[in-house]
Amino acid sequence: MKRFPLSYLLLAFFLSPSLADDAANWTTLFDGKTLDGWESTSDANWRVEDGTIVVDEGETGLLLHEDTYTNYELVVEFKAATGTNSGVFLNTTRKPKVLTEDCYELNIAPPDNPFPNASLVARQKVEGAGETDDWRKFEVRVENGHVTVKLDGKAVTDYQAAPPKGKRIGLQKNAGRVAFRNIKVRKLP
């Protein structure tokens, strides 16, 4: 059996990022119990069910988080029924009118949609992200107009343009049933 000197082990320990430090830098946006900190922009039936934010009826609109962000990393898990059209709005205004100026819309939509899953609506189309009734995870980085997205751990979106006007994060109710959970954000310096 090969042995490593204690000095190597200590060096590795101190140079590797601490899991506790990593977790401390993230802010949870949804507590799994209430919609505290969130505001609806329409008459949609946003609610909490089994530790998730769910919507399936009502007017098209957003559920916006009250905090503002410019440069950040965001993790959100979602589960969309077949045929659902929803999304996660990044750097959005309260009621975006021009998608290429007011926000980034990270789409949750079927393959036959002009902007299917993981596409940035009106900006960049992603092919082959598929559709499933299982839980999926977006890992997003927004920094000075540069947006990268991983879907289920796979890099799928890399987009650069002038940053939009907004600074809020929103969940979209458009068509169909969608649920969101494990929503967290980490501000970038």
C-alpha positions, 0 to 999 in steps of 0.5 A, a space after each residue: 500500500 502506498 503511503 502519502 506523507 502527512 504534509 501532502 495530505 495537509 496541503 491537499 486539505 488546505 488547498 481544496 475548497 471547503 464544502 461548508 464554505 461553498 454552501 455558505 455562499 449560496 442563498 436559498 430562494 425557496 424554503 420549501 414551505 412558503 412563497 415568502 419573498 416571491 411576488 406574482 405578476 398575474 392571476 395564476 395559481 402559484 402555490 406550494 405542494 410537497 416542498 415545491 412551487 407549483 402552477 398550472 392554471 391562470 394568467 400568463 405571468 411571472 413569480 418574481 423573487 424580491 431580491 435583485 441580482 446582476 452577476 450570479 450563479 443560479 441552480 433550479 430544479 424543475 418538473 414539467 408535464 409533457 407539452 408544458 411551456 414555462 421558463 426561468 426569467 433571468 435579469 428580468 424587469 417586473 413585466 418584460 415586454 421586449 425579451 431581447 432588452 428586458 430579460 433572458 428567458 430560459 425556456 422550459 418547452 417541448 422539442 417542437 417549440 421554436 425555442 425548446 428546453 434550455 434555449 434563450 427565447 428570441 436569442 439562442 435556440 438549443 437542440 436536443 435537450 429533450 423532454 421528460 416528466 422527470 426532475 431536471 436541473 438548470 445550472 446557470 451563470 450570468 456575468 456581464 451579459 454572458 449566460 451559460 447553462 447546464 441542463 442535467 450537468 451537460 453544458 447546453 447554452 453559451 450566449 453573450 450580448 449586452 446585459 438586459 435592463 432587469 435584475 430579478 429572477 422569475 419563474 414563468 407560468 405560460 401553459 401546462 403544469 410545472 413545479 420548481 424546487 431547490 432554488 438557490 443563487 450565489 452572487 458573483 464578485 
